[in-house]
Amino acid sequence: MKITRRSLAAATTALVLSLGLVSCGGGGGSADADKARTLQIGNGAEPLSLDPHQASGTWENRIIGDMLQGLTTEDPQGRPIPGMATEWSTSPDGLVWTFKLRDAKWSDGRPVTAEDFVFAWQRIMTTSPPAKYASILYVIKNAEKIYDGRIKDVTQLGVRAIDAKTLEVTLEHPAPYLPGLLTHYTSFPIPKHVVEKVGKDWIKAENFVGNGPYKLQQWKPNDFVHVVRNANYYDNANVCIDQIFFYPTADDNAAERKVRTGDLDINTNFSGSRLEEINKNLPGYARIHGYTGLTYYIFNMRKAPFNDARVRAAISMTADREFVTKEILKAGQQPAYSLVPPGIADYQSGAMSTDFKGQSMEERLARAKKLLEEAGYGPEKPLKFTFSFRNTGDHPRVAPVVQQNWAKIAPWVQVEILGAEAQINYEKLRQGDFELGDAGWISDFNDAKNFVYLFQTSTDQLNYGKYSNPEFDKLMEAADVEKDAVKRANMMKQAEAIVLKENGFMPMWFLTNRNLVSPRVTGWVDNAVDIHRARYLCTTDAQKPGAAPKS
């Protein structure tokens, strides 16, 4: 389904006029002043939800992370720094963390308290429909048991408010990466006093209350999300941008044209095949940086044909990753033959790989045909399946390429390709409504566990293909309690080797982050997690001598 929307410039003008938004929130504003402190951002996809307990995409994180803030947050380089917490300490065994909260307010003026965190973390483990991302917080004591119903009493979750400004968190096992994990939106507080009153409707613009630098003004589905500055944010004095419009931009080429005409200041992706033209026509706009992320294809192991390891191996080995990265993507992406990307701390990424790495494509095709014949496929019983892909970015260009790769195995390998909007694609993956699916994973915190845990049985909705191996699970459980960093990494490497040997997924390519950023935007810092919070951004117009003061 094609998304239709009004001109971005027209949308901005109409809303500025209707809402009376001016640079300083009172009389004397002007269209130029409004534009100077307004950002138009192409955000890739339409949010499925702005509730941090129902969101699961990077395009949702960009918005939610501007409206809510956790115990820790990111600096311009994407590194964890104090957020709602000003300091923290840990017990000698690493299991109990105590956070001291700053004096901060919700956008309605109510104080942010430790109880708001307790309420939020209990809610994410018990909300309905189940939170898609709750498993990332299983490190908290009893979280998994509460989520899956083995413990009914939610107060048994390892989090308590010692007082209004002191939060105590008890873990299942030591987690030195916790400050990084707590930058993730699943751990953000939500306003208890509002959610208890209006329930799920708290995220509607008329009810929304946040503790971040921006608050929700309007969400027009499939058109834009509009946020405006939160005057009660604790660091509001250092925020430059007054308002932001986030637009779903599935079509990168169309978004590039919007950047060129000035209707977008930023677009969060661009096609690598366009890089030469972009550098020619928009010099200084293209921003490329290494990214701790992976594109992978996932097999639905619940049913045929991919419950057969031979079929999985044949399909994985015949996808031409080198051609895809060099001839289609063209923006520094690297072929992937393993799970954990380069740049992850304390981990030798790439030490394990699929057993076909290094073989020629001719060798792979011959081997794949033999494997499929052993599995019972041939002219009398063709192998038929559907490859479902994200209809965003470069994925629609890659899909027919891999379809052709698989067709080279034999005439009786017949693959249908089916595109869908990113949020719809991921919902189908979570529901198991696919055969071979296109997925991606970006690190939520700098630790190999954030990738390897995707294939633990307990990971639930994020383990899209329902891969399950007791030996793998035992290694991951042992790694959780291992304090020696080298031994812990070796355990996760062994687990990674198991899922690679069984072809539990298809690693395709390691990512680069690619953004188009207008030179009028200042404060942008390229970083490995591709997180650029708007509170650090400004514009050259707003910084000119004599520009209208901030609100």
C-alpha positions in Angstrom: 0.0 0.0 0.0 1.5 3.3 -1.0 1.6 6.0 1.7 0.1 9.3 0.6 0.8 12.6 2.4 0.6 16.2 1.9 3.6 18.4 1.0 5.9 18.5 4.0 6.2 22.2 3.8 2.4 22.6 3.6 2.0 20.4 6.6 4.4 22.5 8.6 2.9 25.8 7.6 -0.7 24.7 8.3 0.2 23.4 11.8 2.3 26.4 12.7 -0.6 28.7 11.8 -3.3 26.5 13.4 -1.4 26.0 16.6 0.1 29.4 16.9 3.5 27.9 17.5 6.2 30.6 17.5 9.7 30.4 18.5 9.2 31.8 22.0 5.7 30.6 22.7 4.2 34.1 22.7 3.6 37.1 20.4 6.1 38.4 18.1 7.0 35.2 16.3 7.5 34.9 12.6 7.5 32.2 9.9 11.3 32.6 9.6 11.8 32.2 13.3 9.6 29.1 13.4 11.5 27.6 10.5 14.8 28.4 12.2 13.9 26.2 15.1 12.0 23.5 13.3 13.3 20.2 12.0 11.7 18.0 9.3 12.9 14.4 9.6 12.3 11.6 7.3 11.9 8.7 9.7 11.8 5.6 7.4 8.5 4.0 8.6 5.2 4.7 10.2 5.3 4.0 14.0 3.2 1.0 15.1 3.0 2.6 18.6 4.6 5.4 20.6 4.1 3.4 23.8 7.6 2.2 24.8 6.0 -1.0 25.9 4.6 -1.8 22.4 7.2 -0.3 20.2 10.0 -2.3 18.6 11.6 -0.3 15.7 14.4 2.2 15.3 11.9 4.6 13.7 9.8 4.5 16.9 12.9 4.9 19.1 13.8 8.1 17.4 10.5 9.7 18.5 10.1 8.0 21.9 13.6 8.9 22.8 12.9 12.5 22.3 9.7 12.4 24.5 10.8 10.2 27.3 14.1 9.7 29.1 15.4 6.8 31.2 17.8 6.4 34.1 20.6 6.8 31.5 20.6 8.5 28.1 23.0 9.0 25.2 25.5 11.7 24.6 26.0 13.1 21.0 28.4 10.2 20.3 25.7 7.7 21.3 27.5 6.7 24.6 25.6 6.1 27.8 25.6 9.1 30.3 23.4 10.0 33.3 19.8 10.8 32.5 17.1 10.7 35.1 19.7 9.2 37.4 22.6 11.5 38.4 24.7 8.7 39.9 24.5 5.0 40.8 26.4 2.3 42.8 26.5 -1.5 42.8 26.8 -4.1 45.4 30.1 -6.1 45.5 28.4 -9.1 43.8 27.1 -6.8 41.0 23.5 -7.8 41.6 22.0 -4.8 43.3 22.2 -1.4 41.7 21.1 1.8 43.5 20.2 4.9 41.4 19.8 8.4 42.7 17.3 10.4 40.7 17.7 14.1 39.8 15.0 16.6 40.5 13.0 16.4 37.2 9.4 17.0 36.2 6.9 15.5 33.9 5.6 17.8 31.2 2.5 18.5 33.4 4.7 19.7 36.2 4.5 16.6 38.4 7.8 15.3 39.8 9.4 12.2 38.2 9.8 9.7 41.0 11.3 6.3 41.5 7.8 4.9 41.7 7.2 5.9 38.1 10.1 3.5 37.1 8.7 0.7 39.3 5.3 1.2 37.7 6.7 1.2 34.2 8.8 -1.9 34.7 6.0 -3.8 36.3 3.7 -2.8 33.5 6.0 -3.9 30.7 6.1 -7.4 32.1 2.3 -7.7 32.5 0.8 -5.4 29.8 -1.7 -6.7 27.2 -1.0 -7.3 24.4 2.4 -8.6 25.6 5.2 -6.2 25.2 7.3 -7.1 22.1 10.6 -6.2 23.7 10.1 -7.2 27.3 12.8 -9.9 27.0 15.6 -7.3 26.9 14.8 -6.6 30.6 15.0 -10.3 31.7 18.2 -9.4 33.4 16.0 -7.9 36.2 15.3 -10.4 39.0 12.1 -12.4 38.3 11.3 -10.5 35.1 11.0 -13.5 32.9 9.0 -15.5 35.4 6.5 -12.7 35.7 6.3 -12.2 32.0 5.5 -15.8 31.3 3.2 -16.2 34.3 5.2 -18.4 36.5 5.1 -15.7 39.1 1.7 -13.9 39.5 2.8 -11.3 42.0 4.3 -8.4 40.0 5.7 -6.9 43.1 8.3 -9.7 43.1 10.0 -7.9 40.2 13.5 -6.9 41.3 12.8 -3.2 41.5 11.7 -1.0 44.4 11.5 2.7 45.3 13.5 3.2 48.5 12.2 6.8 48.5 10.9 9.2 45.9 14.5 9.8 44.5 16.1 6.4 45.1 15.5 3.4 42.9 17.0 -0.1 43.8 17.3 -2.7 41.0 18.1 -6.3 41.7 19.4 -8.5 38.9 19.3 -12.1 38.0 23.0 -12.1 37.3 25.8 -9.4 37.0 25.3 -7.1 34.0 28.2 -4.6 33.6 26.5 -3.4 30.5 23.4 -2.2 32.4 24.0 1.6 32.0 24.0 1.0 28.2 20.9 -1.2 28.4 19.0 1.4 30.4 19.2 3.9 27.5 16.7 1.7 25.7 13.1 2.8 25.6 11.8 -0.4 27.3 13.3 0.9 30.5 11.9 4.4 30.4 9.5 5.6 33.1 5.9 6.3 32.2 3.7 8.7 34.1 1.9 6.6 36.7 -0.6 9.3 37.5 -1.7 9.5 33.9 -1.7 5.9 32.9 -3.7 4.9 35.9 -6.3 7.4 34.9 -6.6 6.9 31.1 -4.9 3.6 30.5 -3.6 2.9 27.0 -4.9 6.3 25.8 -2.0 8.0 27.7 0.0 8.1 24.5 -2.7 10.2 22.7 -1.7 13.8 22.1 -4.4 15.2 24.3 -3.3 13.0 27.2 0.4 12.7 26.7 2.8 13.5 29.5 6.5 12.9 29.1 9.8 13.6 30.9 11.9 14.2 27.8 12.8 17.4 26.0 9.8 17.1 23.7 6.1 16.3 24.1 3.6 14.9 21.6 1.6 17.6 19.8 -0.1 15.6 17.1 0.1 12.2 15.4 -1.6 11.9 12.0 -1.1 8.3 11.0 0.7 7.7 7.7 1.4 11.5 7.5 3.5 12.8 10.4 4.2 12.8 14.1 4.7 16.4 15.5 6.5 17.0 18.8 7.1 20.3 20.5 9.4 21.4 23.3 8.7 20.5 26.9 9.3 23.6 29.0 9.5 21.4 32.1 12.4 19.3 30.8 15.3 19.6 33.3 17.7 20.7 30.6 15.3 22.8 28.6 17.6 25.8 28.7 20.1 24.0 26.5 17.6 22.7 23.9 17.6 24.7 20.6 14.9 23.1 18.4 11.3 24.1 19.2 9.5 21.5 17.2 10.0 18.4 15.0 8.0 16.7 12.4 8.7 13.0 11.8 7.5 11.6 8.4 7.3 8.0 7.3 9.7 7.8 4.3 9.6 4.3 2.9 10.8 5.5 -0.5 14.4 6.7 -0.2 14.5 8.2 -3.6 11.4 10.3 -3.0 12.9 11.3 0.4 16.1 12.3 -1.3 14.2 14.7 -3.5 12.5 16.2 -0.5 15.9 16.8 1.1 17.0 18.4 -2.1 14.1 20.8 -2.2 14.4 21.6 1.5 11.2 19.9 2.6 13.3 17.5 4.7 16.3 18.5 6.8 17.2 14.9 7.6 16.4 11.6 6.1 17.5 8.5 8.1 18.6 6.5 5.1 19.6 6.7 1.5 20.4 4.1 -1.2 24.0 3.4 -1.6 23.6 3.2 -5.3 22.8 6.9 -5.2 25.9 7.9 -3.3 27.8 9.3 -6.3 24.9 11.4 -7.4 24.2 12.6 -3.9 27.7 13.7 -3.4 27.5 15.5 -6.8 24.1 17.2 -6.2 24.1 17.5 -2.4 27.7 17.9 -1.4 28.2 17.4 2.4 24.7 15.8 2.9 25.6 12.1 2.9 26.7 10.8 6.3 28.1 7.3 6.4 29.4 5.6 9.5 30.1 2.0 10.8 27.0 0.6 12.5 26.7 -2.2 15.1 23.9 -3.9 13.3 23.1 -6.8 11.0 20.6 -7.6 8.3 19.6 -11.2 8.4 17.0 -13.5 6.9 15.1 -15.7 9.3 13.7 -19.2 8.7 10.3 -20.2 10.1 11.4 -23.4 11.8 7.9 -24.3 12.9 7.0 -26.0 9.7 8.2 -27.3 6.3 10.3 -26.6 4.4 12.6 -24.8 6.9 12.2 -27.3 9.7 14.8 -29.3 7.7 18.4 -28.1 8.3 19.4 -29.3 4.8 17.0 -26.9 3.2 18.1 -24.0 5.5 21.7 -24.7 4.6 21.0 -24.8 0.8 19.1 -21.5 0.8 21.6 -19.7 3.1 24.7 -20.7 1.2 23.4 -19.6 -2.2 22.6 -16.0 -1.4 25.3 -14.0 -3.0 26.3 -11.6 -0.2 29.3 -10.3 -2.0 27.3 -9.2 -5.1 24.6 -7.7 -2.9 27.0 -5.6 -0.9 29.3 -4.5 -3.7 26.8 -4.0 -6.6 23.5 -3.2 -4.9 24.1 -1.6 -1.5 27.4 0.2 -2.3 27.7 2.1 1.0 30.4 0.1 2.9 28.2 -2.8 4.1 30.2 -6.0 4.6 29.0 -9.5 3.7 28.0 -11.3 6.9 28.8 -15.0 7.7 28.3 -14.7 11.4 25.9 -13.1 13.9 27.8 -10.5 16.1 29.0 -7.5 14.1 32.4 -5.8 14.4 32.7 -3.2 17.1 31.1 -5.1 20.0 33.1 -4.8 23.2 35.1 -7.8 24.6 34.1 -10.0 21.6 36.1 -11.3 18.7 33.4 -10.8 16.0 33.8 -13.1 13.0 35.7 -15.7 14.9 32.9 -18.1 14.0 31.3 -18.3 10.6 29.1 -20.4 8.4 30.9 -23.5 7.0 30.5 -22.3 3.4 32.4 -19.0 3.8 35.3 -19.1 1.3 33.7 -21.5 -1.1 33.0 -20.3 -4.6 29.4 -19.8 -5.7 29.7 -22.7 -8.1 30.7 -25.0 -5.2 27.8 -23.7 -3.1 25.3 -24.2 -5.8 26.3 -27.7 -6.4 26.3 -28.5 -2.7 22.9 -26.8 -2.3 21.3 -28.9 -5.1 22.7 -32.1 -3.5 21.3 -31.1 -0.1 17.9 -30.3 -1.5 17.8 -33.6 -3.4 18.7 -35.4 -0.1 15.8 -33.6 1.5 13.5 -35.0 -1.2 13.1 -32.1 -3.6 13.4 -32.3 -7.3 11.4 -32.0 -10.6 8.6 -34.1 -9.1 8.6 -32.2 -5.8 9.7 -28.6 -6.4 10.8 -26.5 -3.5 8.4 -23.6 -3.1 8.5 -20.9 -0.6 7.8 -17.2 -0.1 10.4 -14.6 0.9 8.9 -11.7 2.8 10.9 -8.5 2.8 10.7 -5.0 4.1 9.5 -2.6 1.5 11.8 0.1 2.6 15.4 1.2 1.9 17.4 -1.1 -0.3 15.5 -4.2 0.5 13.1 -4.1 -2.5 16.2 -4.0 -4.7 17.9 -6.9 -2.9 14.9 -9.2 -2.9 14.8 -10.0 -6.7 18.6 -10.5 -6.6 18.4 -13.3 -4.0 15.4 -14.7 -5.7 17.5 -15.1 -8.8 20.4 -16.6 -6.7 18.1 -19.3 -5.4 16.7 -20.0 -8.9 20.2 -20.9 -10.0 20.2 -24.0 -7.7 17.7 -25.8 -10.0 14.6 -25.0 -12.1 12.5 -26.7 -9.5 13.4 -24.1 -6.8 10.6 -21.6 -7.0 10.6 -18.5 -4.8 7.9 -15.9 -4.6 8.9 -12.5 -3.1 6.5 -10.4 -1.2 7.1 -6.9 0.2 5.4 -5.2 3.1 5.8 -2.0 5.1 8.5 -2.4 7.8 6.1 -2.5 10.8 3.8 -4.9 9.0 6.7 -7.2 8.1 8.0 -7.3 11.7 4.5 -8.0 13.0 4.2 -11.0 10.7 7.6 -12.2 11.9 6.5 -12.0 15.5 3.3 -13.8 14.7 5.0 -16.6 12.7 3.2 -15.6 9.6 6.0 -16.1 7.2 8.3 -18.8 5.6 11.5 -16.9 5.0 11.6 -13.4 6.4 13.8 -10.3 6.2 14.9 -8.9 9.5 17.5 -6.6 11.0 19.0 -6.0 14.4 20.7 -2.9 15.8 22.6 -3.2 19.1 20.6 -1.9 22.1 23.7 -2.0 24.2 27.3 -2.7 23.5 27.5 -6.4 24.4 27.5 -9.6 22.3 24.6 -10.9 24.4 22.3 -8.4 22.7 22.7 -10.3 19.4 23.3 -13.9 20.5 20.2 -13.8 22.9 18.0 -13.5 19.8 18.1 -17.3 19.5 17.5 -18.2 23.1 14.3 -20.2 23.5 13.2 -17.7 26.2 13.5 -14.6 23.9 10.0 -15.3 22.8 8.7 -12.7 20.3 12.1 -11.5 19.1 13.2 -15.1 18.3 11.1 -14.9 15.2 11.9 -18.3 13.7 11.5 -20.1 17.1 15.0 -21.6 17.0 15.5 -23.7 20.1 18.5 -25.7 21.2 19.1 -26.8 24.8 22.9 -26.7 24.5 22.7 -23.2 23.1 20.4 -22.1 26.0 22.7 -23.7 28.6 25.7 -21.8 27.3 23.9 -18.5 27.3 22.6 -19.1 30.9 26.2 -20.0 32.0 27.5 -16.9 30.3 25.1 -14.8 32.3 26.6 -15.7 35.6 30.2 -15.8 34.4 32.2 -12.9 35.8 35.4 -13.4 33.8 34.9 -11.4 30.6 37.1 -13.7 28.5 35.3 -16.9 29.6 31.9 -15.3 29.2 32.8 -14.2 25.6 34.0 -17.7 24.8 30.7 -19.2 26.0 28.7 -16.8 23.8 31.1 -17.7 20.9 30.3 -21.4 21.4 26.6 -20.6 21.4 27.0 -18.5 18.2 28.8 -21.4 16.6 25.9 -23.7 17.3 23.2 -21.6 15.7 25.5 -21.0 12.7 26.2 -24.7 12.3 22.5 -25.4 12.3 21.7 -22.5 10.0 19.2 -21.2 12.4 19.2 -17.9 10.4 20.9 -16.4 7.4 23.4 -13.6 8.1 23.4 -11.3 5.1 25.3 -8.1 5.7 26.7 -5.9 8.5 25.3 -2.5 8.3 26.5 1.0 7.9 24.3 3.9 9.0 23.5 6.3 6.2 21.8 9.6 6.7 21.2 12.7 4.6 21.7 15.7 6.8 21.3 19.3 5.5 24.3 21.5 6.3 21.8 23.8 8.0 21.6 21.2 10.8 24.3 21.6 13.5 25.3 19.4 16.4 25.0 16.2 14.4 27.7 13.6 15.3 28.0 10.4 13.3 28.2 7.4 15.7 28.1 3.6 15.7 24.6 3.4 17.2 23.1 6.0 14.9 21.3 7.8 17.7 21.1 11.5 17.3 18.8 13.0 19.9 17.2 16.2 18.8 18.1 18.0 22.0 21.7 18.2 20.8 20.7 19.6 17.4 20.3 23.2 16.2 20.3 25.1 12.9 22.6 27.7 11.4 19.6 30.1 11.1 18.9 29.7 14.9 22.6 30.4 15.7 22.8 33.6 13.6 23.4 36.8 15.5 20.0 38.4 16.1 18.0 35.2 15.7 14.9 34.8 17.8 15.7 33.6 21.3 14.8 30.1 22.4 11.5 29.5 24.1 
